[in-house]
Amino acid sequence: MSVSSADNWKVCQVYVGGGVNFEFLSYCWAFYNEIDGVYPIKGLTLQKMADACSWVQKNEPHWCGGDSDDRISACNVLLASNPDLKDPY
């Protein structure tokens, strides 16, 4: 597969700022975004996901650098702080 092929590129949202680890945010977004997430959360916004990721990074006592446990923690924070969103699990 050629990286230069236009078929390999897709449009995505980009989040800039907020003091959140972009790799961790991207990882969580890939799992939970409404369009093509592994566990889509209807009504999820990039800002809500960024807020949850930022909270976990700053407050999780067992932060592991953005692994799957951290992703699940971010999802739990997201759902606790946004009761309008549904649990994807």
C-alpha distances in whole Angstrom, upper triangle without the diagonal:
4,6,9,8,11,10,8,12,15,19,20,24,25,28,30,33,35,35,32,29,26,24,26,27,23,23,26,25,21,24,27,26,27,24,21,23,23,27,28,31,32,34,32,32,30,33,34,31,32,35,35,32,35,38,36,35,39,41,39,41,39,36,33,31,29,28,28,32,32,30,32,35,33,33,37,38,36,38,41,41,40,42,41,37,37,36,32,33
4,5,6,9,9,8,11,14,18,20,23,23,27,28,31,34,34,31,29,25,24,26,27,23,23,27,25,22,25,28,27,28,25,23,24,25,29,29,32,33,34,32,32,29,33,34,32,32,35,35,33,35,38,37,35,39,41,40,42,39,36,34,31,29,29,30,33,33,31,33,36,34,34,38,39,37,39,42,42,41,43,42,38,38,37,34,35
4,5,8,9,7,8,12,15,17,20,20,23,25,28,30,30,28,25,22,20,23,23,20,21,24,23,20,23,26,24,26,23,21,23,24,27,27,30,31,32,30,29,26,29,31,29,28,32,32,30,32,35,34,32,36,38,37,39,37,34,31,28,27,27,28,31,30,28,31,34,32,32,36,36,34,36,40,39,38,41,39,36,36,36,32,34
4,6,9,8,9,13,15,17,21,21,24,25,29,31,32,30,27,24,23,26,26,22,23,26,25,22,26,28,26,28,25,23,25,26,30,29,32,33,33,31,30,28,31,33,30,30,34,34,32,33,37,36,35,38,40,40,42,40,36,34,31,29,30,31,34,33,31,34,36,34,34,38,38,36,39,42,41,40,42,41,38,38,38,35,36
4,5,6,8,11,14,17,20,21,25,26,30,33,33,31,29,25,24,27,26,23,24,27,24,22,25,27,25,26,23,21,24,25,29,28,31,32,32,31,29,28,31,33,30,30,34,35,32,34,38,37,36,39,41,40,43,41,38,35,33,30,31,31,35,34,31,34,37,34,34,38,38,36,38,41,41,39,42,40,37,37,37,34,35
4,5,6,8,11,14,18,19,23,24,28,31,32,30,28,24,23,26,25,21,23,25,23,21,24,26,23,24,21,19,22,24,27,26,29,29,29,28,27,25,28,31,28,29,32,33,31,33,36,36,35,38,40,40,42,41,37,35,33,30,31,31,34,33,31,33,36,33,33,37,37,34,36,40,39,37,39,37,35,35,35,32,34
4,6,8,11,14,18,20,23,25,29,31,32,30,28,24,23,26,25,21,22,24,22,19,22,24,21,22,19,17,20,21,25,24,27,27,28,27,26,25,28,30,28,28,32,32,30,33,36,35,35,38,40,39,42,40,37,35,32,29,30,29,33,32,29,32,34,32,31,35,36,33,35,38,38,36,38,36,33,33,33,30,32
4,7,10,13,16,18,21,23,27,29,29,27,25,21,20,22,22,18,19,21,19,17,20,22,20,21,18,16,18,19,23,22,25,26,27,25,25,23,26,28,25,26,30,30,28,30,33,32,31,35,37,36,38,36,33,31,28,26,26,26,30,29,26,29,31,29,29,32,33,31,33,36,36,34,36,34,31,31,31,28,30
4,7,9,13,14,18,20,24,26,27,24,23,19,18,21,19,16,18,20,17,15,19,20,18,19,16,15,17,19,22,21,24,24,25,23,22,20,23,25,23,23,27,27,26,28,31,30,29,33,35,34,37,35,32,30,27,25,25,26,29,28,25,28,30,27,27,31,31,29,31,34,33,32,34,32,29,30,30,27,29
4,6,10,12,16,18,22,24,25,23,22,18,18,20,18,14,16,18,15,13,17,18,15,16,13,12,14,17,20,18,21,21,21,20,19,17,20,22,20,21,25,25,24,26,29,28,28,31,33,33,36,34,31,30,27,24,25,25,28,26,23,26,28,25,25,29,29,26,28,31,30,29,31,29,26,27,27,24,27
4,7,9,13,16,19,22,23,21,21,17,17,19,17,14,16,17,14,13,17,17,14,15,12,12,15,18,20,18,19,19,19,18,16,14,18,20,18,19,22,23,22,24,27,27,27,30,32,32,35,34,30,30,27,24,25,25,28,26,23,26,27,24,24,28,27,24,26,30,28,27,29,27,24,26,26,24,27
4,6,10,13,16,18,20,18,17,14,14,16,13,10,13,14,11,11,14,14,11,12,11,11,12,16,18,16,17,17,16,15,13,11,14,16,15,15,19,20,18,20,23,24,23,26,28,28,31,30,27,26,24,21,22,22,25,23,20,22,24,21,20,24,24,21,23,26,25,23,26,24,21,23,23,21,24
4,7,10,13,15,17,15,15,12,14,15,12,10,13,13,10,11,14,14,11,12,12,13,13,17,18,16,16,16,15,13,10,8,11,13,12,12,16,17,16,18,21,21,21,24,26,26,30,29,26,26,23,20,22,22,24,22,19,22,23,19,19,23,22,19,21,24,22,21,24,22,20,22,23,21,24
4,6,10,12,14,13,13,9,12,13,10,9,13,13,11,12,16,15,13,15,15,16,16,19,20,18,18,19,17,15,12,9,11,14,12,11,15,16,15,16,19,20,19,22,24,25,28,28,24,24,21,18,21,22,24,21,19,22,22,19,19,23,22,19,22,24,23,22,25,24,22,24,24,23,26
4,7,8,11,9,10,8,11,12,9,9,13,13,11,13,16,15,13,16,17,17,17,20,20,19,18,19,17,14,11,7,8,11,10,8,11,14,12,13,16,17,16,18,21,22,25,25,22,22,19,17,20,21,22,19,17,20,20,17,18,21,19,17,20,22,20,20,23,22,20,23,23,23,25
4,7,9,9,10,8,12,13,11,12,15,15,14,17,19,19,17,20,20,21,20,23,24,22,22,23,20,17,14,11,10,14,13,10,13,15,14,13,16,18,17,18,21,22,26,26,22,23,20,18,21,23,24,21,19,23,22,19,20,23,21,19,23,24,22,22,25,25,23,26,26,26,28
4,6,7,9,9,13,13,11,13,16,16,16,19,21,20,19,22,23,24,22,25,25,24,23,24,22,18,15,12,10,13,13,10,11,14,13,11,14,16,15,15,19,20,23,24,21,22,19,18,21,23,24,20,19,22,21,18,20,22,20,19,22,23,21,21,25,25,24,26,27,27,29
4,6,9,10,13,13,11,14,16,15,15,19,20,19,19,21,23,24,22,25,24,23,22,23,20,17,14,11,9,11,11,8,8,11,10,8,11,13,12,12,15,17,21,22,18,20,18,17,20,22,22,18,18,20,19,15,18,20,17,16,20,20,17,18,22,23,22,24,25,25,27
4,7,9,12,12,11,14,16,15,16,19,21,20,20,23,25,25,23,25,25,24,23,25,23,19,17,14,12,14,13,9,10,12,10,7,10,12,10,10,13,15,18,19,16,17,15,14,18,20,20,17,17,20,18,15,18,20,17,17,21,21,19,20,24,25,24,26,26,26,28
4,6,9,8,7,10,12,12,13,16,17,17,17,20,22,22,20,22,21,21,20,22,21,17,15,12,11,12,10,7,8,9,7,5,9,10,8,9,13,14,17,17,14,15,12,11,15,17,17,13,13,16,15,12,15,17,15,14,18,19,17,19,22,23,21,23,23,23,24
4,6,5,6,9,10,11,12,14,16,17,17,21,22,21,19,20,21,21,21,23,22,18,17,13,13,14,12,9,11,11,8,8,11,11,8,11,14,14,17,16,12,13,9,9,12,15,16,12,12,16,15,12,15,18,16,16,20,21,20,21,24,25,23,24,23,23,24
4,5,5,6,8,10,10,12,14,15,15,19,19,19,17,19,20,19,20,22,21,17,15,12,12,14,11,9,12,13,9,10,14,13,11,14,17,17,20,19,15,15,12,10,13,15,17,14,13,17,16,14,16,19,18,17,20,22,21,21,25,25,22,24,23,22,24
4,5,5,6,9,10,11,13,14,15,19,19,18,16,17,18,19,20,22,22,18,17,13,15,16,13,11,14,14,10,12,15,14,12,15,18,17,20,18,14,13,10,8,11,13,15,12,11,15,16,14,16,19,18,17,21,23,22,23,26,26,23,24,23,21,23
4,5,5,6,8,10,11,12,14,17,19,17,15,15,16,17,17,20,20,16,15,12,14,14,10,9,12,11,7,9,12,10,9,13,15,14,16,15,11,11,8,5,8,10,12,9,8,12,12,10,12,15,14,14,17,19,19,20,23,23,20,21,20,19,20
4,5,5,6,9,10,10,11,15,16,15,13,15,15,15,15,17,17,13,12,9,10,11,7,6,9,9,6,8,11,11,10,13,16,15,18,17,14,14,12,9,11,12,14,11,9,12,12,9,11,14,14,12,16,18,17,17,20,21,18,19,18,17,19
4,6,5,6,9,10,10,14,14,13,11,13,14,14,15,17,17,14,13,10,12,13,9,9,13,12,10,12,15,14,14,17,19,18,21,20,17,16,13,10,12,13,15,13,10,14,15,12,13,17,16,15,18,20,20,19,22,22,19,20,19,17,19
4,5,5,7,9,10,14,15,13,10,11,12,13,14,17,18,14,14,12,14,14,11,11,14,13,10,13,15,14,13,17,19,17,20,18,15,14,12,8,9,9,12,10,8,11,13,11,12,15,16,15,17,20,20,20,22,22,19,19,18,16,17
4,5,5,6,8,12,13,12,9,10,10,11,11,14,15,11,12,10,12,11,7,9,12,10,8,11,13,12,12,16,17,15,19,17,14,14,13,9,10,9,11,9,6,9,10,8,8,12,12,11,13,16,16,16,18,19,15,16,14,13,14
4,5,5,5,9,10,10,7,9,10,9,10,12,13,9,9,7,10,10,7,9,12,11,10,13,15,14,15,18,20,19,22,21,18,18,16,12,13,12,15,13,9,12,13,10,10,14,14,12,14,17,17,16,18,18,15,15,15,13,15
4,6,6,9,9,7,5,7,9,9,11,14,15,12,12,11,14,14,11,12,16,14,13,16,18,17,18,21,22,21,24,22,19,19,17,13,13,12,15,14,11,13,15,13,12,16,17,15,17,20,20,19,21,20,17,17,16,13,15
4,6,9,10,8,5,5,6,7,9,12,14,11,13,12,15,14,11,13,16,14,13,16,18,16,17,21,21,20,23,21,18,18,17,13,12,10,13,12,9,10,13,11,10,13,15,13,14,18,18,17,19,18,15,14,13,10,11
4,6,9,8,5,6,5,4,6,9,10,8,10,10,13,11,9,12,14,12,12,16,17,16,18,21,21,20,23,22,20,19,19,15,15,13,14,13,10,10,13,10,8,12,13,10,11,15,15,14,15,15,11,11,10,8,10
4,6,6,5,8,8,5,6,8,9,6,8,8,11,11,9,12,14,13,14,17,18,18,19,22,23,22,26,25,22,22,21,17,18,16,18,17,13,14,16,13,11,15,15,12,13,17,17,15,17,15,12,12,13,10,14
4,6,6,9,8,5,5,5,7,6,9,10,13,12,12,15,17,16,17,20,21,21,23,25,26,25,29,28,26,26,24,21,21,19,21,20,16,16,18,16,13,16,17,14,14,18,18,15,16,14,11,11,12,10,14
4,6,9,10,7,9,9,10,10,11,12,16,15,14,17,19,19,19,22,24,24,25,28,29,28,31,30,28,27,26,22,22,20,23,22,18,19,21,19,17,20,21,17,18,22,21,19,20,18,15,15,16,13,16
4,7,8,7,10,11,13,12,13,14,17,17,15,18,20,19,19,22,24,23,24,28,28,27,30,29,26,26,24,20,20,18,21,20,17,18,21,18,16,20,21,18,19,23,23,20,22,20,17,16,16,13,15
4,5,5,8,10,12,11,12,12,16,15,13,15,18,17,16,20,21,20,21,25,25,24,27,25,23,22,21,17,17,15,17,17,13,14,17,15,13,16,18,15,16,20,20,18,19,18,15,14,13,10,12
4,6,9,12,15,13,15,16,19,17,15,18,20,18,17,21,22,20,22,25,25,23,26,24,22,21,21,17,16,13,16,16,12,13,16,15,13,16,18,16,16,20,21,20,20,20,16,14,13,9,10
4,7,10,13,11,14,15,18,16,13,17,18,16,16,20,21,19,21,24,24,22,25,23,22,21,21,17,16,13,15,15,12,11,14,13,10,13,16,13,13,17,18,16,17,16,12,11,9,5,7
4,6,9,8,11,13,15,14,12,16,17,16,16,20,20,20,22,25,25,23,27,25,24,23,23,19,19,16,18,17,14,13,16,14,11,14,16,13,13,16,17,15,16,14,10,9,9,6,9
4,6,6,9,11,14,11,10,14,15,14,15,18,19,18,21,23,23,22,26,25,23,24,23,20,19,17,18,17,14,13,15,13,10,12,13,10,10,13,14,11,12,10,7,6,7,6,10
4,6,9,12,14,12,12,16,17,16,18,21,21,21,24,26,26,25,29,28,27,27,27,23,23,21,22,21,17,17,18,16,13,15,16,12,11,15,15,12,12,9,7,7,9,9,12
4,6,10,11,10,11,14,15,15,17,19,20,21,23,25,25,25,29,28,27,28,27,23,24,22,23,21,18,18,19,16,14,16,15,12,11,15,14,10,11,8,7,9,12,12,15
4,7,8,7,7,11,12,11,13,16,16,17,19,21,22,22,25,25,23,24,23,20,21,19,20,18,15,15,16,13,11,13,13,9,10,13,12,9,11,10,7,9,11,11,15
4,5,5,6,9,10,11,12,14,16,17,19,20,21,22,26,26,23,24,23,19,21,20,21,19,16,17,17,14,13,15,14,10,12,15,13,11,14,12,10,13,15,14,18
4,6,5,6,9,10,10,12,14,15,16,18,20,20,24,24,21,22,20,17,19,19,20,17,14,16,16,13,13,16,14,11,14,16,14,13,16,15,13,16,17,16,19
4,5,5,6,9,10,10,12,14,15,16,18,19,23,23,21,22,20,18,20,20,21,18,16,17,17,13,13,16,13,11,13,15,13,12,15,15,14,17,18,18,21
4,5,5,6,9,10,11,13,14,16,16,17,21,22,19,21,20,17,19,18,19,16,14,15,14,10,10,12,10,7,10,11,9,8,12,12,10,13,14,15,18
4,5,5,6,9,10,11,12,14,15,16,19,19,17,18,17,14,16,15,15,13,10,12,12,8,8,11,9,7,10,12,11,10,14,14,11,14,14,14,16
4,5,5,6,9,10,10,12,14,15,19,19,16,17,15,13,16,16,16,13,12,14,13,9,11,13,11,9,13,14,12,13,16,17,15,17,17,17,20
4,5,5,6,9,10,11,12,13,17,18,16,18,17,15,17,17,17,14,13,14,12,9,11,12,9,8,12,12,10,11,15,16,14,17,17,18,20
4,5,5,6,9,10,10,11,15,15,13,15,15,12,15,14,14,10,10,11,9,5,7,8,6,5,9,10,8,10,13,15,13,15,14,15,17
4,5,5,6,9,10,10,14,14,11,13,11,9,12,12,12,8,8,10,9,5,8,10,8,8,12,13,12,14,17,18,16,17,16,17,18
4,5,5,6,9,10,13,14,11,14,12,11,14,15,15,11,11,13,11,8,12,13,10,11,14,15,13,15,18,20,18,20,20,20,22
4,6,5,6,8,11,13,11,14,13,12,15,16,14,11,12,13,10,8,11,11,8,9,13,12,11,14,17,19,17,19,18,20,21
4,5,5,5,9,9,7,10,10,9,12,12,11,7,9,10,7,6,10,10,8,10,13,13,12,15,18,20,18,19,18,19,19
4,6,6,9,10,7,9,8,8,11,13,12,8,10,12,10,9,13,13,11,13,16,16,16,18,21,23,21,23,21,21,22
4,6,9,11,9,12,11,12,15,17,15,11,14,15,12,11,15,15,12,14,18,17,16,19,22,24,23,24,23,24,25
4,6,9,8,12,13,13,15,16,14,11,14,14,11,11,14,13,11,14,16,15,15,18,20,23,22,23,22,23,23
4,5,5,9,11,11,12,13,10,8,11,11,8,9,13,12,10,13,16,15,15,18,21,23,22,22,20,21,21
4,6,9,11,13,14,15,12,10,14,14,11,13,16,15,14,17,19,18,19,22,24,27,25,25,23,24,24
4,6,9,11,11,12,9,8,12,12,10,12,15,15,14,17,19,19,20,23,25,27,25,25,22,23,22
4,6,7,8,11,8,6,10,11,9,11,14,14,14,16,19,19,19,22,24,26,24,24,22,22,22
4,6,6,9,8,7,10,12,11,12,15,16,16,18,21,21,22,24,26,28,26,26,23,22,22
4,6,10,10,8,10,13,12,12,16,17,17,18,21,22,22,24,27,28,26,26,24,23,23
4,7,8,5,7,10,10,10,12,14,14,15,18,19,20,21,24,25,22,23,20,19,20
4,6,5,6,9,10,11,13,14,15,16,19,20,21,22,24,26,23,22,20,18,18
4,5,5,6,9,10,10,12,14,15,16,18,20,21,22,24,20,19,16,15,14
4,5,5,6,9,10,11,12,14,15,16,18,20,21,23,20,19,16,16,14
4,5,5,6,9,10,10,12,14,15,16,18,20,22,19,19,16,16,16
4,5,5,6,9,10,10,12,14,15,16,18,20,16,16,14,13,13
4,5,5,6,9,10,11,12,14,15,16,18,15,14,11,11,10
4,5,5,6,8,10,10,12,14,16,18,15,15,13,13,13
4,5,5,6,9,10,11,12,14,16,13,14,12,13,14
4,5,5,6,9,10,10,12,13,10,10,8,9,10
4,5,5,6,9,10,11,13,11,11,9,10,11
4,6,5,6,8,10,13,11,12,11,13,14
4,6,5,6,9,10,8,10,10,11,13
4,6,5,6,8,6,7,7,10,11
4,6,6,9,9,10,10,13,14
4,6,9,9,12,12,15,17
4,5,6,9,10,13,16
4,5,7,9,13,15
4,7,10,12,15
4,7,9,12
4,6,9
4,6
4
